[in-house]
Amino acid sequence: SMFGYYVQAIVTGEGPVENWAAHVADPFGTNGLSLALMGQFAPAPVAMFAASGRVSDNLAAWYGPERNKWLGPFSDASTPDYLTGEYPGDYGWDTAGLAADPTTFAAYREAELIHARWAMLGTLGCLTPELLAKYAGVQFGEPVWFKAGAQIFSEGGLDYLGSSNLVHAQSILAILACQVVLMGAVEAYRVNGGPLG
């Protein structure tokens, strides 16, 4: 999600809330190209049916031995035996053998879930200041996420949530050090038997 926000910011020069508001105001004019391509490349929305336990004919295209594969009909001979189509995103391609050992594969799946959760928190952190500034009237120095970090280089530094009483940051190296220490502590807690360890 962060990469998508970054590309969106480069292309439009606006934050995600401004882009969303423009798409809602004129969905066909603003998003015509991706709307035209969406039906061509996007799969049917099967994730909600898989999560709810409903059986659908659409799932056969994404799970099991007859699922879609990375080379289409030419990938049958190159699909490893351990890739059975049991997990989401299994298109029969594993040249590095990352899923060959079930224990390692389980660890990779867990790490991917953790990364996804951090990405969701990052998305919340990107959207919340802009939403609060646009719709609730909360004043920030700069609510758009890709512009906010540059405030640390300004004369007065960066005040978190617009208040110098919370965190008044003036050094990018101090912020980096705090981030490394805090993330290291959280990960150490998880690995050493924390609630998700």
The 8 nearest C-alpha neighbors of each residue, nearest first, counted from 0:
[[1, 3, 2, 4, 118, 122, 119, 121],
 [0, 2, 4, 3, 5, 122, 118, 121],
 [1, 3, 5, 4, 0, 6, 7, 8],
 [4, 2, 0, 6, 5, 1, 7, 8],
 [3, 5, 7, 1, 2, 6, 8, 0],
 [4, 6, 2, 8, 3, 7, 1, 9],
 [7, 5, 9, 3, 8, 4, 10, 2],
 [6, 8, 4, 10, 5, 9, 11, 3],
 [7, 9, 12, 5, 6, 11, 13, 10],
 [10, 8, 6, 7, 12, 11, 5, 13],
 [9, 11, 7, 8, 12, 6, 13, 5],
 [12, 10, 13, 8, 9, 7, 18, 14],
 [11, 13, 8, 9, 10, 14, 7, 18],
 [14, 12, 11, 8, 17, 18, 15, 7],
 [13, 15, 143, 17, 16, 8, 18, 12],
 [16, 14, 18, 17, 19, 4, 13, 126],
 [15, 17, 19, 18, 14, 20, 129, 130],
 [18, 16, 20, 19, 14, 15, 13, 21],
 [19, 17, 15, 21, 16, 20, 22, 14],
 [18, 20, 16, 22, 21, 17, 15, 23],
 [19, 21, 17, 23, 18, 22, 24, 16],
 [22, 20, 18, 24, 19, 23, 25, 17],
 [23, 21, 26, 19, 25, 20, 24, 29],
 [24, 22, 20, 26, 21, 25, 19, 18],
 [23, 25, 21, 22, 20, 26, 19, 29],
 [26, 24, 22, 28, 23, 27, 29, 21],
 [27, 25, 22, 29, 23, 30, 28, 24],
 [28, 26, 31, 30, 29, 25, 34, 22],
 [27, 29, 31, 25, 26, 30, 22, 32],
 [30, 28, 26, 27, 22, 25, 31, 21],
 [29, 31, 27, 26, 33, 32, 28, 34],
 [30, 32, 27, 34, 28, 33, 29, 35],
 [33, 31, 35, 34, 30, 36, 29, 37],
 [32, 34, 36, 35, 31, 30, 37, 38],
 [35, 33, 31, 37, 32, 36, 30, 38],
 [36, 34, 32, 33, 37, 31, 38, 39],
 [37, 35, 33, 39, 34, 38, 32, 40],
 [36, 38, 34, 41, 39, 35, 40, 33],
 [39, 37, 36, 41, 40, 35, 34, 42],
 [38, 40, 36, 37, 41, 35, 42, 34],
 [39, 41, 37, 38, 36, 42, 43, 35],
 [40, 42, 37, 38, 39, 43, 36, 44],
 [43, 41, 44, 40, 45, 38, 39, 37],
 [42, 44, 45, 41, 57, 46, 38, 58],
 [45, 43, 46, 42, 47, 48, 41, 57],
 [44, 46, 48, 47, 43, 49, 58, 57],
 [47, 45, 49, 48, 44, 50, 51, 58],
 [48, 46, 50, 49, 45, 51, 44, 52],
 [47, 49, 51, 53, 45, 46, 50, 52],
 [48, 50, 46, 52, 47, 51, 45, 53],
 [49, 51, 47, 48, 52, 46, 53, 45],
 [52, 50, 48, 49, 53, 47, 46, 54],
 [51, 53, 49, 50, 48, 54, 47, 55],
 [54, 52, 48, 51, 49, 55, 50, 47],
 [53, 55, 52, 56, 48, 49, 58, 57],
 [54, 56, 57, 58, 53, 48, 59, 45],
 [55, 57, 58, 59, 54, 60, 45, 61],
 [56, 58, 55, 59, 60, 45, 43, 61],
 [59, 57, 61, 60, 56, 55, 62, 45],
 [58, 60, 62, 61, 57, 56, 66, 63],
 [59, 61, 66, 58, 67, 57, 62, 65],
 [62, 60, 66, 58, 59, 67, 63, 57],
 [63, 61, 84, 66, 59, 58, 85, 60],
 [62, 64, 84, 66, 65, 85, 83, 59],
 [63, 65, 66, 84, 83, 62, 59, 85],
 [64, 66, 63, 67, 60, 59, 62, 61],
 [67, 65, 60, 61, 62, 63, 64, 59],
 [66, 68, 60, 61, 90, 71, 65, 69],
 [69, 67, 90, 71, 91, 70, 66, 74],
 [68, 70, 90, 71, 91, 92, 74, 67],
 [71, 69, 74, 73, 68, 72, 75, 67],
 [70, 72, 68, 73, 69, 74, 67, 75],
 [71, 73, 74, 70, 75, 68, 67, 69],
 [74, 72, 70, 71, 75, 76, 77, 69],
 [73, 75, 70, 77, 76, 72, 71, 78],
 [76, 74, 77, 78, 73, 72, 68, 71],
 [77, 75, 74, 78, 73, 79, 72, 80],
 [76, 78, 74, 75, 79, 91, 92, 73],
 [77, 79, 91, 75, 76, 74, 92, 80],
 [80, 78, 81, 82, 77, 91, 93, 92],
 [81, 79, 82, 78, 83, 91, 99, 77],
 [80, 82, 79, 83, 99, 98, 78, 100],
 [83, 81, 80, 79, 84, 91, 89, 78],
 [82, 84, 85, 81, 64, 63, 80, 91],
 [85, 83, 63, 62, 89, 86, 82, 64],
 [84, 86, 83, 62, 63, 87, 89, 82],
 [87, 85, 84, 89, 88, 62, 83, 82],
 [88, 86, 89, 85, 62, 84, 61, 90],
 [87, 89, 90, 86, 61, 84, 62, 91],
 [90, 88, 84, 91, 87, 86, 82, 92],
 [89, 91, 68, 69, 92, 88, 67, 84],
 [90, 92, 78, 89, 68, 82, 69, 93],
 [93, 91, 90, 94, 78, 69, 89, 79],
 [92, 94, 96, 95, 97, 91, 98, 79],
 [95, 93, 96, 92, 97, 79, 77, 78],
 [94, 96, 93, 97, 98, 92, 99, 79],
 [97, 95, 99, 93, 98, 94, 100, 79],
 [96, 98, 95, 99, 93, 104, 100, 103],
 [97, 99, 104, 96, 100, 101, 103, 93],
 [100, 98, 96, 97, 101, 81, 104, 103],
 [99, 101, 103, 102, 98, 104, 97, 96],
 [102, 100, 104, 103, 105, 99, 98, 106],
 [103, 101, 105, 104, 100, 106, 98, 107],
 [104, 102, 106, 100, 105, 101, 107, 98],
 [103, 105, 98, 101, 107, 106, 102, 100],
 [106, 104, 108, 102, 103, 107, 101, 109],
 [105, 107, 103, 109, 104, 108, 110, 102],
 [108, 106, 104, 110, 109, 105, 111, 103],
 [107, 109, 105, 111, 106, 110, 104, 112],
 [110, 108, 106, 112, 111, 107, 105, 113],
 [111, 109, 107, 113, 112, 108, 114, 106],
 [112, 110, 114, 108, 113, 109, 115, 107],
 [111, 113, 115, 109, 110, 114, 116, 108],
 [112, 114, 110, 116, 111, 115, 117, 109],
 [115, 113, 111, 117, 116, 112, 118, 110],
 [116, 114, 118, 112, 113, 117, 111, 119],
 [115, 117, 119, 113, 118, 114, 112, 120],
 [118, 116, 120, 114, 119, 115, 121, 113],
 [117, 119, 121, 115, 116, 120, 122, 114],
 [120, 118, 122, 116, 121, 117, 115, 123],
 [121, 119, 123, 117, 122, 118, 124, 116],
 [122, 120, 118, 124, 119, 123, 117, 125],
 [123, 121, 119, 125, 124, 120, 118, 126],
 [122, 124, 120, 126, 121, 125, 127, 119],
 [123, 125, 121, 122, 127, 126, 120, 128],
 [126, 124, 122, 144, 123, 127, 121, 128],
 [125, 127, 123, 129, 124, 128, 130, 122],
 [126, 128, 130, 129, 124, 123, 125, 131],
 [129, 127, 142, 131, 130, 126, 132, 125],
 [128, 130, 142, 132, 131, 126, 127, 143],
 [131, 129, 127, 133, 132, 128, 134, 126],
 [132, 130, 135, 128, 129, 137, 134, 133],
 [131, 133, 137, 136, 129, 130, 138, 135],
 [134, 132, 130, 131, 129, 136, 135, 137],
 [133, 135, 131, 130, 136, 132, 137, 129],
 [136, 134, 131, 137, 132, 133, 130, 138],
 [135, 137, 132, 134, 133, 138, 131, 130],
 [138, 136, 132, 131, 135, 139, 133, 134],
 [139, 137, 132, 136, 140, 161, 142, 131],
 [140, 138, 161, 141, 142, 160, 137, 132],
 [139, 141, 161, 142, 138, 147, 158, 150],
 [140, 142, 147, 139, 143, 146, 144, 150],
 [143, 141, 129, 128, 139, 144, 147, 132],
 [144, 142, 14, 146, 129, 141, 145, 147],
 [143, 145, 147, 125, 146, 142, 14, 148],
 [144, 146, 147, 143, 148, 5, 8, 14],
 [145, 147, 144, 143, 148, 149, 141, 150],
 [148, 146, 141, 144, 149, 145, 150, 143],
 [147, 149, 150, 146, 151, 145, 144, 157],
 [148, 150, 151, 147, 152, 146, 153, 145],
 [151, 149, 153, 152, 148, 157, 147, 156],
 [150, 152, 156, 157, 149, 153, 169, 148],
 [153, 151, 150, 149, 156, 154, 169, 157],
 [152, 154, 150, 156, 151, 155, 149, 157],
 [155, 153, 156, 152, 151, 150, 169, 157],
 [156, 154, 153, 157, 169, 151, 152, 150],
 [157, 155, 151, 169, 153, 168, 154, 150],
 [156, 158, 151, 168, 150, 167, 169, 159],
 [157, 159, 167, 163, 161, 162, 166, 160],
 [158, 160, 161, 166, 162, 165, 157, 167],
 [161, 159, 162, 139, 158, 165, 128, 140],
 [160, 162, 139, 158, 159, 140, 163, 138],
 [163, 161, 164, 158, 160, 165, 159, 166],
 [162, 164, 158, 167, 165, 166, 161, 159],
 [163, 165, 162, 166, 167, 158, 159, 161],
 [166, 164, 163, 162, 159, 167, 158, 160],
 [167, 165, 159, 158, 163, 168, 164, 162],
 [166, 168, 158, 163, 157, 165, 169, 159],
 [169, 167, 157, 156, 170, 166, 158, 151],
 [168, 170, 156, 151, 157, 167, 171, 152],
 [171, 169, 173, 172, 168, 174, 151, 156],
 [170, 172, 174, 173, 175, 169, 151, 168],
 [173, 171, 175, 170, 174, 176, 177, 169],
 [174, 172, 176, 170, 175, 171, 177, 168],
 [175, 173, 177, 171, 172, 176, 178, 170],
 [174, 176, 172, 178, 173, 177, 171, 179],
 [175, 177, 173, 179, 174, 178, 172, 180],
 [178, 176, 174, 180, 175, 179, 181, 173],
 [177, 179, 175, 181, 176, 180, 182, 174],
 [178, 180, 176, 182, 177, 181, 183, 175],
 [181, 179, 183, 177, 178, 182, 184, 176],
 [180, 182, 184, 178, 183, 179, 177, 185],
 [183, 181, 185, 179, 184, 180, 178, 186],
 [182, 184, 180, 186, 181, 185, 179, 187],
 [185, 183, 187, 181, 182, 186, 180, 188],
 [184, 186, 182, 188, 187, 183, 189, 181],
 [185, 187, 189, 183, 188, 184, 190, 182],
 [188, 186, 184, 190, 189, 185, 183, 191],
 [187, 189, 193, 185, 191, 186, 190, 184],
 [190, 188, 193, 196, 186, 187, 191, 192],
 [189, 191, 196, 187, 192, 188, 186, 193],
 [192, 190, 188, 189, 187, 193, 196, 186],
 [191, 193, 196, 190, 189, 194, 188, 195],
 [194, 192, 189, 196, 188, 195, 191, 190],
 [193, 195, 196, 192, 189, 188, 190, 191],
 [194, 196, 193, 189, 192, 190, 188, 113],
 [195, 189, 192, 193, 190, 194, 191, 188]]
